Amino acid sequence: QKEVEQNSGPLSVPEGAIASLNCTYSDRGSQSFFWYRQYSGKSPELIMSIYSNGDKEDGRFTAQLNKASQYVSLLIRDSQPSDSATYLCAVNKEGGYNKLIFGAGTRLAVHP
Amino acid sequence: EAGVTQSPTHLIKTRGQQATLRCSPISGHTSVYWYQQALGLGLQFLLWYDEGEERNRGNFPPRFSGRQFPNYSSELNVNALELEDSALYLCASSSNTGDRHGELFFGEGSRLTVL
């Protein structure tokens, strides 16, 4: 079982729709969770972080965390073609380990 | 404010040679991370340095090593290069405070090609 699992996609959504990206993780000791966006040929950039159960909203992005189900998701409202990228879920186990583990990423394609 | 800078941008080596990659973190960041991203694969954790010490390493052989200097810059050394070491090597830095360990800022990467 991979430590962080994501559907590789591509996830194709029309412009203006909600894109839903999902991620599961295996280590119950994980404490902090992140979503990074990586455009083709570029390096990853942080878009959301979430540390406690529930929802966290930032503009068009909402991160959702359910530690009991070991599940984290990212919703992108009003999707734009510029959102087309690979979205990487990352999970960190604290306590000195500080090894941020990335999923393989989900490719999102927003079409006009 | 300058971001994370990496050099060289591209590097071509042959099997058995050594490669050295360099990274300068964002000013004020003490933690430096190295990741390998092979073509079509996800980011694989290599090494974490903080305050000049190696704090954690991923599942890579010992020929992958590095160090962090007093100014918090870092270098990654790969000895006895193999063809499968061809990849994009990403350096990231973070502020080592509170929950911000996972909030990484990445450089543009160094692409290593092993022939």
Interface residues (C-beta under 8 A of the other chain):
Chain A: S32 F33 F34 Y36 K42 S43 P44 E45 L46 S49 Y51 L88 A90 N92 E94 G96 Y97 N98 K99 L100 I101 F102 G103 A104 G105
Chain B: S31 Y33 Y35 L41 G42 L43 F45 W48 D50 R55 N56 G58 L90 D99 H101 G102 E103 L104 F105 F106 G107 E108 G109
